[in-house]
Amino acid sequence: MAYDATKLKDWQISEAAEQNMPMPDEWREKLNLQKDEVIPYGRLCKVDFMKVVDRLKDRPDGKYIEVTAITPTPLGEGKTTTSMGLLEGMGKRGWNVGGCIRQPSGGPTMNIKGTAAGGGNALLIPMTEFSMGLTGDINDIMNAHNLAMVALTSRMQHERNYNDEELTKRTRMRRLNVDPTKVEMGWIIDFCAQSLRNIVIGLGGRMDGYTMQSRFGIAVSSELMAMLSIVTDLADLRKRMDNITVAFDRDGKAVTTGDLEVGGAMTAWMVNTINPTLMCTVEYQPCLVHAGPFANIAVGQSSIIGDRIGLKMFDYHVTESGFAADIGFEKFWNVKSRLSGLKPHVSVLTTTIRALKMHGGGPTVVAGRPLPESYTKEDLGLLEKGLPNMLHHINTIRASGINPVVCINGFHTDTKDEIAMVRKAAEAAGARCALSEHWLKGGDGALELADTVKEACEEKSEFKFLYPMDMKLRERVENIARVVYGADGVSWTADAEAKAKMLESDPKYDDYATMMVKTHLSLSHDPSLKGVPKGWTLPIRDVLIYSGAKFLCPCAGTISLMPGTSSDPAFRRVDVDTKTGKVEGLF
């Protein structure tokens, strides 16, 4: 029975569904897990990754389903809602299905984006835990990351205060000669705090640290979070932990976490994070939650570990990629799948009539403000003009060898003629298409989507990467820009090109993944350019190096690692019922 999503808030739906939510012991029985494979955390639990994968190593993998989207409005087009709806629809059919999605950051939760738990009757529960720290992974990552900065800044202070003989006696380490103007890392906190983007630390006397400029980023932008999403096991995480570049010395040589001898302690903080948390939809289909990296500067996916477990536990495993197909699917395709060795069977392209109208030239959409009437009334002309954006993303997915399923994420304002127009265009482009009303009806509203995805899973595909690993960095960027973004080519600033040439000439970087950095609000680098921009060139201004994650990040435009809190943030509406202790107002 679906809840009345037109009258109830998401937190109210979650609260009602939680009354019958399986507890850890019930999950163990329901999912045929061994007693020592479930790690209880109150009414939640983690799944012991190594034990489950080892026990099920001979079990064939299930079908691997990825969920992505067209270029969104600032409101988002419902990838998580679609993922939850697909789980519910397949569950209604009686199929063994589960999924894995990213953990939300406290920054967006308390700002304007919300918790990214889905919505309506396609919602992940319990919503309060999901929104407010879950089983502690982000907190552990913050501690591990900030410990690296503690190690660096204290080291800089000691090197300033003591001569070589005293330094060696006190630290048993050589002098690192860190250049204070070339510190790569900053501190992290899990809120959107624009006042911490640029700071000065170490004010005071000789014993109060090292005075220098510094900064904070939001927790999910940490390289440690990126590493958690792509490591294959704890040993892989520990190996990478010593290779993180925290700064450069005065001769230009990298100073790493290994040089600071802090990698072991950082890994100790993160031991808890290696195991995914088990949650469920409001209809009680299981869904793992693991990792939560930035999608526009890191891989933007739930973890390889989560997908490895899910493919062993479920006949159908659903995973979600951040942002649209030009960012999320491209990184899933060419980075995550390459690193994991796992090949997807189908990709679901989440599409809304609202977003297509925006791409057709509709009025500006602003988060927190009412939608202009163009988006709530039938306008076939505006919709038709926006269809090329969907067709572009279909072609991107097909370039990987996968034939996508277009999911029309239905809104109550969509008309039959509008739905028919989108369906006709998608099918003419060679894609399957399904209307899904999971937000309103839950699994009953997602049966067409479930059937269509199952059918697509049975179709043979020839999955292939866009470029080989032996292709040089600038050639990779050119391929991505032309094929995925639709650019005419790439331009490099002099500094960025010099850096790219240096990286290409050093064999150490040959196996580094190419992790593009650009806006998610356009196929181009300019968020104001909607639809399918023509006649443009992708400008690259820098290449960031993440040596622990092994990412090279070509930057098209400026990306801030610390978002700002809006003038009307969500925290104004969050409170606690003092009689029951329950959190209210999350969305």
C-alpha positions as CSV (number, residue, x, y, z in Angstrom):
1,M,0.0,0.0,0.0
2,A,1.5,3.3,-1.1
3,Y,1.5,6.4,1.2
4,D,-0.2,9.6,0.0
5,A,2.9,11.4,-1.2
6,T,0.9,14.4,-2.3
7,K,0.0,15.1,1.4
8,L,2.9,13.6,3.5
9,K,6.4,14.9,3.7
10,D,9.2,12.5,3.0
11,W,10.2,12.3,6.7
12,Q,6.6,11.4,7.6
13,I,6.6,8.6,5.0
14,S,9.9,7.3,6.3
15,E,8.6,7.4,9.9
16,A,5.5,5.4,9.0
17,A,7.4,2.8,7.0
18,E,10.0,2.4,9.8
19,Q,7.4,0.8,12.0
20,N,7.8,-2.5,10.0
21,M,11.4,-2.1,8.9
22,P,13.5,-5.3,9.3
23,M,16.0,-5.2,12.1
24,P,19.6,-6.6,11.8
25,D,18.6,-10.2,12.8
26,E,15.7,-10.1,10.4
27,W,18.0,-8.9,7.6
28,R,20.4,-11.7,8.4
29,E,17.7,-14.3,8.0
30,K,16.0,-12.6,5.0
31,L,19.3,-12.3,3.0
32,N,20.8,-15.6,4.1
33,L,23.7,-14.0,5.8
34,Q,25.9,-15.7,8.5
35,K,25.8,-14.4,12.0
36,D,29.3,-12.9,11.8
37,E,28.6,-11.2,8.5
38,V,26.2,-8.7,10.1
39,I,27.6,-5.9,12.3
40,P,24.7,-4.2,14.2
41,Y,24.5,-0.4,14.7
42,G,21.3,0.1,16.6
43,R,18.4,-0.6,14.2
44,L,20.9,-0.5,11.3
45,C,23.7,-2.8,10.5
46,K,26.8,-3.1,8.3
47,V,27.7,-6.0,6.1
48,D,31.1,-7.5,6.6
49,F,32.5,-7.1,3.1
50,M,35.4,-9.6,3.1
51,K,33.4,-12.4,4.8
52,V,30.5,-12.2,2.4
53,V,32.5,-11.9,-0.8
54,D,34.8,-14.8,0.3
55,R,31.8,-17.1,1.2
56,L,30.0,-16.3,-2.1
57,K,33.1,-16.1,-4.3
58,D,31.9,-19.0,-6.5
59,R,28.4,-17.7,-6.9
60,P,27.8,-16.1,-10.3
61,D,27.3,-12.4,-10.3
62,G,23.8,-11.0,-10.8
63,K,22.7,-8.5,-13.5
64,Y,24.5,-5.2,-13.1
65,I,22.2,-2.1,-13.6
66,E,23.4,1.5,-13.6
67,V,21.2,4.5,-13.2
68,T,22.1,7.9,-14.7
69,A,20.2,10.9,-16.1
70,I,19.9,13.7,-18.7
71,T,21.4,17.1,-17.9
72,P,19.4,18.2,-14.8
73,T,17.7,21.3,-13.7
74,P,19.2,22.7,-10.4
75,L,16.4,20.6,-8.7
76,G,17.8,17.3,-9.9
77,E,15.8,14.8,-11.9
78,G,15.4,12.0,-9.5
79,K,18.1,9.4,-10.1
80,T,17.9,8.2,-6.5
81,T,14.1,8.2,-6.6
82,T,14.3,6.2,-9.8
83,S,16.8,3.8,-8.3
84,M,14.5,3.2,-5.3
85,G,11.5,2.9,-7.6
86,L,13.3,0.3,-9.7
87,L,14.1,-1.7,-6.6
88,E,10.5,-1.6,-5.6
89,G,9.1,-2.5,-9.0
90,M,11.5,-5.5,-9.3
91,G,10.6,-6.4,-5.7
92,K,6.9,-6.3,-6.6
93,R,7.6,-8.8,-9.3
94,G,9.2,-11.1,-6.7
95,W,12.7,-10.9,-8.1
96,N,15.8,-11.0,-5.9
97,V,16.9,-7.4,-6.2
98,G,19.1,-5.0,-4.2
99,G,21.2,-1.9,-4.8
100,C,23.9,0.4,-3.6
101,I,23.9,4.3,-3.5
102,R,26.1,7.0,-2.0
103,Q,25.9,8.4,1.5
104,P,24.7,12.0,1.6
105,S,26.8,14.8,3.0
106,G,25.5,16.9,5.9
107,G,26.2,20.0,3.9
108,P,23.4,19.5,1.3
109,T,21.2,17.9,3.9
110,M,21.2,21.1,5.9
111,N,21.2,23.4,2.9
112,I,19.0,23.3,-0.2
113,K,19.5,19.9,-1.9
114,G,18.2,17.7,0.8
115,T,19.3,14.2,1.7
116,A,19.3,12.5,-1.7
117,A,17.2,9.6,-0.2
118,G,14.8,9.6,-3.1
119,G,11.3,10.8,-2.4
120,G,7.6,10.0,-2.0
121,N,7.0,6.3,-2.2
122,A,10.4,5.7,-3.7
123,L,12.4,6.5,-0.6
124,L,15.3,5.0,1.3
125,I,14.7,4.5,5.1
126,P,15.4,5.2,7.9
127,M,15.7,8.7,6.7
128,T,17.0,10.3,9.9
129,E,20.0,8.0,10.2
130,F,20.7,8.3,6.4
131,S,20.6,12.1,6.7
132,M,22.6,12.6,9.9
133,G,25.8,10.6,9.9
134,L,24.6,7.0,9.4
135,T,27.1,4.6,10.9
136,G,29.9,7.1,11.1
137,D,31.8,6.7,7.8
138,I,32.0,10.4,7.0
139,N,33.1,11.2,10.5
140,D,35.8,8.6,10.3
141,I,37.0,10.1,7.0
142,M,37.1,13.6,8.5
143,N,39.2,12.3,11.3
144,A,41.6,10.5,9.0
145,H,41.9,13.4,6.6
146,N,42.4,16.0,9.3
147,L,45.0,13.8,11.0
148,A,47.1,14.2,7.9
149,M,46.8,18.0,8.2
150,V,47.7,17.8,11.9
151,A,50.8,15.7,11.0
152,L,51.8,18.2,8.3
153,T,51.3,21.5,10.2
154,S,52.9,20.2,13.4
155,R,55.8,19.0,11.4
156,M,56.2,22.4,9.8
157,Q,56.2,24.0,13.2
158,H,58.9,21.6,14.6
159,E,61.1,22.2,11.5
160,R,60.9,25.9,12.0
161,N,61.6,25.7,15.7
162,Y,64.5,23.3,15.8
163,N,67.8,22.9,14.0
164,D,68.6,19.6,12.2
165,E,70.2,17.9,15.2
166,E,67.3,18.8,17.6
167,L,64.8,17.9,14.9
168,T,66.3,14.4,14.3
169,K,66.4,13.8,18.1
170,R,62.8,14.8,18.6
171,T,61.2,13.3,15.5
172,R,63.6,10.6,14.3
173,M,62.9,12.0,10.8
174,R,64.7,13.9,8.1
175,R,63.8,17.6,7.4
176,L,61.0,17.7,4.9
177,N,61.4,21.4,4.0
178,V,57.7,21.9,3.2
179,D,57.0,25.0,1.0
180,P,54.1,26.7,2.9
181,T,52.9,28.2,-0.4
182,K,52.5,24.8,-2.0
183,V,50.3,22.9,0.5
184,E,47.9,20.8,-1.5
185,M,45.6,19.6,1.2
186,G,43.3,21.6,3.4
187,W,41.0,20.7,6.3
188,I,37.5,19.2,5.9
189,I,34.1,19.6,7.6
190,D,30.8,18.2,6.6
191,F,28.9,21.4,6.1
192,C,28.6,24.1,3.4
193,A,30.6,26.8,5.0
194,Q,31.8,29.5,2.6
195,S,33.6,31.4,5.3
196,L,36.1,28.6,5.6
197,R,37.1,28.5,1.9
198,N,40.1,30.7,2.6
199,I,41.6,31.0,6.1
200,V,44.8,31.8,7.9
201,I,46.0,29.3,10.6
202,G,48.7,29.3,13.2
203,L,48.1,32.8,14.6
204,G,49.7,33.4,18.0
205,G,53.1,32.6,19.4
206,R,56.0,30.2,18.6
207,M,54.1,27.2,20.0
208,D,50.8,27.9,18.3
209,G,51.5,26.2,15.0
210,Y,52.8,27.4,11.7
211,T,51.2,30.6,10.3
212,M,50.1,30.2,6.7
213,Q,47.1,30.4,4.4
214,S,44.9,27.3,4.4
215,R,41.3,26.2,3.6
216,F,38.5,23.9,4.3
217,G,36.6,21.7,1.9
218,I,33.4,19.7,2.4
219,A,34.0,16.2,3.7
220,V,32.9,14.3,0.6
221,S,35.4,16.2,-1.5
222,S,38.3,14.5,0.4
223,E,40.6,12.3,-1.5
224,L,40.0,9.7,1.2
225,M,36.3,9.5,0.2
226,A,37.3,9.2,-3.5
227,M,39.7,6.3,-2.5
228,L,37.0,4.6,-0.5
229,S,34.7,4.5,-3.6
230,I,37.3,2.8,-5.8
231,V,39.4,0.5,-3.6
232,T,38.9,-3.2,-3.9
233,D,39.6,-4.2,-0.2
234,L,41.3,-3.0,3.0
235,A,44.8,-3.9,1.7
236,D,44.3,-1.7,-1.3
237,L,43.1,1.2,0.9
238,R,46.2,0.8,3.2
239,K,48.6,0.8,0.2
240,R,47.1,4.0,-1.3
241,M,47.1,5.8,2.1
242,D,50.8,6.3,2.0
243,N,50.8,7.9,-1.4
244,I,48.6,11.0,-0.8
245,T,50.4,14.2,-1.8
246,V,49.9,16.7,1.1
247,A,52.3,19.4,-0.1
248,F,55.5,20.0,-2.1
249,D,58.9,20.8,-0.6
250,R,61.0,23.8,-1.6
251,D,62.7,21.8,-4.4
252,G,59.3,20.9,-5.9
253,K,59.3,17.3,-4.7
254,A,56.0,15.8,-3.4
255,V,55.6,15.4,0.4
256,T,53.3,12.5,1.0
257,T,51.4,10.9,3.9
258,G,54.1,8.2,3.8
259,D,56.8,10.8,4.4
260,L,54.8,12.0,7.4
261,E,54.4,8.4,8.6
262,V,50.7,9.0,9.2
263,G,49.2,6.6,6.6
264,G,48.8,3.7,9.1
265,A,47.0,5.9,11.7
266,M,44.7,7.3,9.0
267,T,43.8,3.8,7.9
268,A,43.1,2.9,11.5
269,W,40.5,5.7,11.6
270,M,39.0,4.3,8.4
271,V,38.8,0.6,9.2
272,N,35.1,1.0,10.0
273,T,34.3,2.6,6.7
274,I,35.3,-0.4,4.5
275,N,32.0,-2.2,5.2
276,P,28.7,-0.9,3.6
277,T,25.7,0.0,5.6
278,L,22.4,-2.0,4.9
279,M,19.2,0.0,4.5
280,C,16.0,-0.5,2.6
281,T,13.2,1.2,0.6
282,V,9.8,2.0,2.1
283,E,8.7,-1.3,0.6
284,Y,11.7,-3.1,2.3
285,Q,13.9,-3.9,-0.6
286,P,17.5,-4.0,0.6
287,C,19.9,-1.3,-0.4
288,L,23.5,-0.8,0.6
289,V,25.0,2.6,1.3
290,H,28.7,3.1,0.8
291,A,31.0,6.1,0.0
292,G,29.8,9.5,-1.1
293,P,32.4,11.2,-3.3
294,F,32.0,14.4,-5.3
295,A,30.7,13.7,-8.8
296,N,32.2,16.8,-10.4
297,I,35.8,16.3,-9.2
298,A,35.9,12.7,-8.1
299,V,34.3,9.5,-9.4
300,G,30.8,10.3,-8.1
301,Q,29.8,6.7,-7.6
302,S,28.8,4.4,-4.8
303,S,31.6,2.0,-4.1
304,I,33.2,-0.9,-6.0
305,I,33.0,-2.8,-2.7
306,G,29.2,-2.2,-2.5
307,D,28.7,-3.4,-6.0
308,R,30.9,-6.5,-5.5
309,I,28.8,-7.5,-2.5
310,G,25.5,-6.7,-4.2
311,L,26.3,-8.7,-7.4
312,K,26.9,-11.7,-5.2
313,M,23.9,-11.3,-2.9
314,F,21.3,-10.3,-5.5
315,D,20.1,-11.5,-8.9
316,Y,19.7,-7.9,-10.0
317,H,21.9,-5.2,-8.5
318,V,21.2,-1.5,-9.0
319,T,23.9,1.2,-8.7
320,E,23.6,4.9,-9.2
321,S,26.0,7.4,-10.8
322,G,26.2,11.1,-9.8
323,F,24.9,13.9,-12.0
324,A,24.1,13.4,-15.7
325,A,25.5,10.8,-18.2
326,D,28.2,13.2,-19.4
327,I,29.8,13.1,-15.9
328,G,28.4,10.2,-13.9
329,F,28.0,7.6,-16.6
330,E,31.2,8.6,-18.3
331,K,33.1,8.0,-15.0
332,F,31.2,4.8,-14.4
333,W,32.0,3.7,-17.9
334,N,35.7,4.6,-18.2
335,V,36.9,4.7,-14.6
336,K,34.8,2.6,-12.2
337,S,34.1,-0.3,-14.5
338,R,37.7,-0.4,-15.6
339,L,39.0,-0.4,-12.0
340,S,36.4,-3.0,-10.8
341,G,36.5,-5.3,-13.8
342,L,32.6,-5.4,-13.6
343,K,30.6,-4.9,-16.8
344,P,27.1,-3.5,-16.7
345,H,24.2,-5.1,-18.4
346,V,22.1,-2.0,-18.8
347,S,22.0,1.8,-18.0
348,V,18.8,3.5,-17.1
349,L,18.6,7.2,-18.3
350,T,16.4,9.1,-15.9
351,T,14.5,11.7,-17.8
352,T,11.9,14.3,-16.8
353,I,9.6,16.4,-19.0
354,R,10.5,19.3,-16.7
355,A,14.2,19.2,-17.6
356,L,13.5,18.7,-21.3
357,K,11.4,21.8,-21.4
358,M,14.3,23.7,-19.7
359,H,16.6,22.5,-22.4
360,G,14.1,23.6,-25.0
361,G,14.5,27.2,-23.9
362,G,12.2,27.3,-20.8
363,P,12.5,29.9,-18.1
364,T,15.3,29.6,-15.6
365,V,14.8,27.1,-12.8
366,V,15.9,28.2,-9.3
367,A,16.0,25.9,-6.3
368,G,13.8,27.1,-3.5
369,R,11.5,29.1,-5.8
370,P,8.2,28.0,-7.4
371,L,8.5,26.5,-10.9
372,P,7.3,28.8,-13.7
373,E,4.0,27.8,-15.3
374,S,5.8,26.5,-18.5
375,Y,6.9,23.5,-16.5
376,T,3.5,22.6,-15.1
377,K,1.3,23.1,-18.2
378,E,1.5,21.2,-21.5
379,D,3.8,22.7,-24.0
380,L,4.7,20.3,-26.8
381,G,6.7,22.9,-28.7
382,L,9.0,23.6,-25.8
383,L,9.4,19.9,-25.0
384,E,10.2,19.0,-28.6
385,K,13.0,21.6,-28.7
386,G,14.5,20.0,-25.5
387,L,14.6,16.4,-26.8
388,P,18.1,16.6,-28.3
389,N,19.6,16.7,-24.8
390,M,18.0,13.3,-24.1
391,L,19.1,12.0,-27.5
392,H,22.7,13.1,-26.9
393,H,22.8,11.1,-23.6
394,I,21.3,8.1,-25.3
395,N,24.1,8.2,-27.9
396,T,26.7,8.6,-25.2
397,I,25.5,5.4,-23.4
398,R,25.3,3.6,-26.7
399,A,28.9,4.5,-27.4
400,S,29.8,2.2,-24.5
401,G,28.1,-0.8,-26.2
402,I,25.0,-0.6,-24.0
403,N,21.5,0.0,-25.2
404,P,19.9,2.2,-22.6
405,V,16.5,2.2,-21.0
406,V,14.9,5.7,-20.9
407,C,12.9,6.1,-17.7
408,I,10.4,8.9,-17.8
409,N,10.3,9.9,-14.2
410,G,6.6,10.8,-14.1
411,F,5.3,14.0,-12.5
412,H,1.5,14.5,-11.9
413,T,1.7,17.6,-14.2
414,D,2.9,15.5,-17.2
415,T,0.3,15.0,-19.9
416,K,-0.3,12.0,-22.1
417,D,0.8,13.8,-25.3
418,E,4.0,14.9,-23.6
419,I,4.8,11.4,-22.4
420,A,4.0,10.0,-25.9
421,M,6.4,12.5,-27.5
422,V,9.3,11.6,-25.2
423,R,8.6,7.8,-25.7
424,K,8.5,8.2,-29.5
425,A,11.8,10.1,-29.6
426,A,13.6,7.6,-27.3
427,E,12.4,4.6,-29.2
428,A,13.3,6.2,-32.6
429,A,16.8,6.6,-31.2
430,G,17.0,2.9,-30.6
431,A,16.4,3.0,-26.8
432,R,13.8,1.2,-24.8
433,C,11.5,3.5,-22.9
434,A,9.2,3.2,-19.8
435,L,7.0,5.6,-17.9
436,S,7.5,5.2,-14.1
437,E,5.3,6.7,-11.4
438,H,7.3,5.4,-8.5
439,W,7.2,8.7,-6.5
440,L,3.4,8.5,-6.4
441,K,2.7,4.8,-6.4
442,G,5.9,3.0,-5.3
443,G,6.6,-0.4,-6.8
444,D,3.1,-0.6,-8.4
445,G,4.0,2.5,-10.4
446,A,7.4,1.1,-11.5
447,L,6.3,-2.3,-13.0
448,E,6.7,-1.1,-16.6
449,L,10.2,0.1,-15.7
450,A,11.1,-3.1,-13.9
451,D,9.9,-5.3,-16.9
452,T,11.7,-3.1,-19.4
453,V,15.0,-3.2,-17.5
454,K,14.8,-7.0,-17.0
455,E,14.2,-7.4,-20.7
456,A,17.2,-5.1,-21.5
457,C,19.4,-7.2,-19.1
458,E,18.9,-10.2,-21.2
459,E,20.1,-8.4,-24.4
460,K,23.7,-9.2,-25.3
461,S,25.9,-6.1,-25.2
462,E,29.5,-5.4,-26.3
463,F,30.7,-3.2,-23.5
464,K,33.8,-1.3,-24.5
465,F,35.8,1.6,-23.1
466,L,36.0,5.0,-24.8
467,Y,39.9,4.9,-24.8
468,P,42.7,2.5,-23.9
469,M,44.8,3.1,-20.8
470,D,47.9,3.6,-23.0
471,M,46.3,6.7,-24.6
472,K,48.0,9.9,-23.4
473,L,46.1,12.4,-21.2
474,R,45.4,15.1,-23.7
475,E,44.1,12.5,-26.2
476,R,41.8,11.1,-23.6
477,V,40.4,14.6,-22.8
478,E,39.9,15.2,-26.5
479,N,37.9,12.0,-26.9
480,I,35.7,12.7,-23.9
481,A,35.1,16.3,-25.0
482,R,34.1,15.4,-28.6
483,V,32.2,12.1,-28.0
484,V,30.6,12.7,-24.6
485,Y,30.2,16.5,-24.4
486,G,29.8,17.3,-28.1
487,A,32.6,19.9,-28.2
488,D,34.5,20.8,-31.3
489,G,37.8,20.3,-29.5
490,V,39.9,21.2,-26.4
491,S,42.0,24.3,-25.6
492,W,44.6,24.3,-22.9
493,T,46.1,27.2,-21.0
494,A,49.9,27.4,-21.3
495,D,50.3,26.2,-17.7
496,A,47.8,23.4,-18.0
497,E,49.4,22.1,-21.2
498,A,52.8,22.2,-19.7
499,K,51.6,20.2,-16.7
500,A,49.9,17.7,-19.0
501,K,53.1,17.2,-21.0
502,M,55.0,16.6,-17.8
503,L,52.4,14.1,-16.6
504,E,52.5,12.3,-20.0
505,S,56.3,12.0,-19.9
506,D,56.4,10.4,-16.5
507,P,55.5,6.6,-16.6
508,K,54.4,6.9,-12.9
509,Y,51.1,8.5,-14.1
510,D,50.4,6.0,-16.9
511,D,47.8,4.1,-14.8
512,Y,46.1,7.1,-13.3
513,A,42.4,7.5,-14.2
514,T,41.2,10.6,-16.1
515,M,38.7,12.3,-13.9
516,M,37.1,15.2,-15.7
517,V,36.1,18.3,-13.7
518,K,33.2,20.5,-15.1
519,T,29.8,21.7,-14.3
520,H,26.9,19.2,-14.2
521,L,24.3,21.8,-15.4
522,S,25.4,21.7,-19.0
523,L,27.0,19.4,-21.5
524,S,29.6,22.2,-21.9
525,H,31.8,23.9,-19.3
526,D,29.3,26.8,-19.1
527,P,26.2,26.1,-16.9
528,S,24.2,28.7,-18.8
529,L,24.4,26.7,-22.1
530,K,21.4,24.3,-22.1
531,G,20.2,21.7,-24.6
532,V,23.1,20.5,-26.8
533,P,25.5,23.4,-27.3
534,K,27.1,23.7,-30.7
535,G,30.3,25.4,-31.9
536,W,32.3,25.4,-28.7
537,T,35.6,24.4,-27.3
538,L,36.3,22.9,-23.9
539,P,38.8,25.0,-22.0
540,I,41.2,23.2,-19.6
541,R,42.8,25.5,-17.0
542,D,44.6,23.0,-14.8
543,V,45.2,19.4,-14.0
544,L,44.8,18.3,-10.3
545,I,46.8,15.3,-9.1
546,Y,45.2,12.9,-6.5
547,S,48.1,10.5,-6.0
548,G,46.4,8.3,-3.4
549,A,43.3,7.7,-5.5
550,K,45.5,7.8,-8.7
551,F,43.3,10.4,-10.4
552,L,44.4,13.1,-12.9
553,C,41.7,15.7,-12.9
554,P,41.6,18.1,-15.9
555,C,39.6,21.2,-14.8
556,A,37.2,22.9,-17.2
557,G,36.1,25.9,-15.2
558,T,36.3,26.7,-11.5
559,I,35.0,24.1,-9.1
560,S,34.8,24.9,-5.4
561,L,35.5,22.1,-2.9
562,M,33.4,24.0,-0.3
563,P,29.9,24.9,-1.3
564,G,28.1,27.8,0.4
565,T,25.0,27.8,2.5
566,S,22.0,29.5,0.9
567,S,19.9,32.3,2.3
568,D,17.0,29.9,3.1
569,P,18.7,26.7,4.2
570,A,16.9,23.5,5.1
571,F,18.2,23.5,8.7
572,R,15.5,26.2,9.5
573,R,12.9,23.5,9.1
574,V,14.6,20.7,11.0
575,D,13.7,20.1,14.6
576,V,13.1,17.4,17.2
577,D,9.8,16.3,18.8
578,T,10.9,16.5,22.5
579,K,8.3,14.0,23.6
580,T,9.4,11.2,21.2
581,G,13.0,12.3,20.3
582,K,12.2,11.9,16.6
583,V,13.7,14.3,14.1
584,E,11.3,16.2,11.9
585,G,11.6,18.3,8.8
586,L,14.2,16.4,6.8
587,F,13.6,16.2,3.0
